[in-house]
Amino acid sequence: MLKRGYFNELAPRWDSLPALPGAEEKVARFVRRAVETEDRRVLDVGAGTGILLPHLLAASVPCIVELDFAERMLEAGRAKAGGGRVEPVCGDACRLPLRPGSFDAVLCFGVLPHLGPAGDALAGLLPAARAGGTLAVGHLLGSSELNAFHSAMSGPVAGDCLRPARETAAILQSLGAAVLACEEEPGWYFVRVRR
């Protein structure tokens, strides 16, 4: 698969790539908004090298499953792992190798456009949350900014597109989820639903 090879190749230098202005604060904001105090099990879909991990560990989440299809991304993130609280799983987000309904929160940060058609991806991810659990989608850019960024790139991510937040929320609502937040502005994208 082209994308898997692309992300595996980037893995060793991923954390040294230039960050967007305010990225660290936005990541912290995403975790604060997406994870509730009582969440015991959190799934980080497309975890990469673990950008969310320091914030999830600081939030005292007891069990964090880091899922990514690029094994080198997970290997690069192991240094950030907090002992037995973090479980790396190499697998496809569109065919989750995990038991349905086993997570209090499912987080999709910076990954949704890479998973293929949004409706199919979200239909596969929402069942990972338990009844009453949540799913949150976030990005460091608004959809038009991110789509312009991807289209300017070469390689397998050039055509990856993020739908506007209201469309993502509508897809999740059509899957039976209750929309808790739907926000999009330059430099911020956040959709959160309850299953």
HELIX and SHEET records of a PDB file:
HELIX    1   1 LEU A    2  LEU A   10  1                                   9    
HELIX    2   2 ALA A   11  SER A   16  5                                   6    
HELIX    3   3 ALA A   23  ALA A   34  1                                  12    
HELIX    4   4 LEU A   53  ALA A   58  1                                   6    
HELIX    5   5 GLU A   71  GLY A   77  1                                   7    
HELIX    6   6 ARG A   78  LYS A   80  5                                   3    
HELIX    7   7 GLY A   83  ARG A   85  5                                   3    
HELIX    8   8 ALA A   93  ARG A   95  5                                   3    
HELIX    9   9 LEU A  112  LEU A  115  5                                   4    
HELIX   10  10 ALA A  118  LEU A  125  1                                   8    
HELIX   11  11 LEU A  126  ALA A  128  5                                   3    
HELIX   12  12 SER A  143  SER A  151  1                                   9    
HELIX   13  13 ALA A  165  SER A  174  1                                  10    
SHEET    1   A 7 VAL A  86  CYS A  90  0                                        
SHEET    2   A 7 CYS A  63  ASP A  68  1                                        
SHEET    3   A 7 ARG A  41  VAL A  45  1                                        
SHEET    4   A 7 PHE A 103  PHE A 109  1                                        
SHEET    5   A 7 ALA A 129  HIS A 139  1                                        
SHEET    6   A 7 TRP A 188  ARG A 194 -1                                        
SHEET    7   A 7 ALA A 178  GLU A 185 -1                                        
END                                                                             
